[in-house]
Amino acid sequence: MKTYTYNHPEAIEYTGDVPILDADGQVIAISRRIYDNFLKKSFDKMFDFRYFLKYDVLANNGENLFTIKKISRRGKLWFEGIEVATQKKYIISYENWRIGIPTLYITDKKIKIQLEKELEGWSSFILNQEEIARWRADYRGNEGEFHMTLQINESSPIQHPQFFIAICQATLFVGA
C-alpha cells in the first residue's frame, strides 16, 4: 500500500500551495485551490467558499496533472475531474444526496468507483466490492490544520495520487 500525506490549513478558502509527501517525506506533487478570476473568488466568499470550487494538483515542476471543479446547473450538482495529460474526464456525482451522508460515484464511463464518505475515520474508494484506496482528515486544533492521509492499494487500477487527492480535496474536504 502506498501512503501519501499532506497538511491543509483549516480555512477551506486557502489558495496557497499544499505539498503532497510520499512515505519517504519527499514532495511528489502540490495541491492548490484555484479561482479563475477575482469575481468568482468574491462571489464564493458569499457562499462560504463552497460554490466556485476548483482544485489543481501539480507536479513539482508546476505542470498541471489533474483538475477538478464543481459544477451546479439547474439544481443539479456534480464534479468534473480531468487528467490533464490524457484529457480523460471523470464525473463525480452524488446518489442519495437527500439523506445524511450521500454516496459519491466516480466514473469515466468504463469504470465506476464508489466513494464511501465518512465524517470521521477513513473514506473508502470501492471498485467491484474491493477497497482500492482510502483517505482521511484528522483535525489538529492546536496547529489550526488538517492532517490528510491517502493510501492506495497495489491492486488499484489507478495508481496516480493526484487523481485521489483532487477528488478528496473537492468532495471530502470542502464537500457540497
DANORNOR-V23700 format. One record per run of one state. SS is the DSSP state (hx for helix, st for strand, lp for the rest). FROM is the first residue (numbers start at 1). TO is the last residue. If there is no record, write none. Layout:
# DANORNOR-V23700
SS:FROM:TO
SS:FROM:TO
This chain:
# DANORNOR-V23700
lp:1:1
st:2:9
lp:10:17
st:18:21
lp:22:26
st:27:33
lp:34:37
hx:38:46
lp:47:53
st:54:58
lp:59:63
st:64:73
lp:74:75
st:76:83
lp:84:87
st:88:95
lp:96:102
st:103:107
lp:108:111
st:112:116
lp:117:122
st:123:127
lp:128:129
st:130:140
lp:141:144
st:145:152
lp:153:160
hx:161:174
lp:175:176
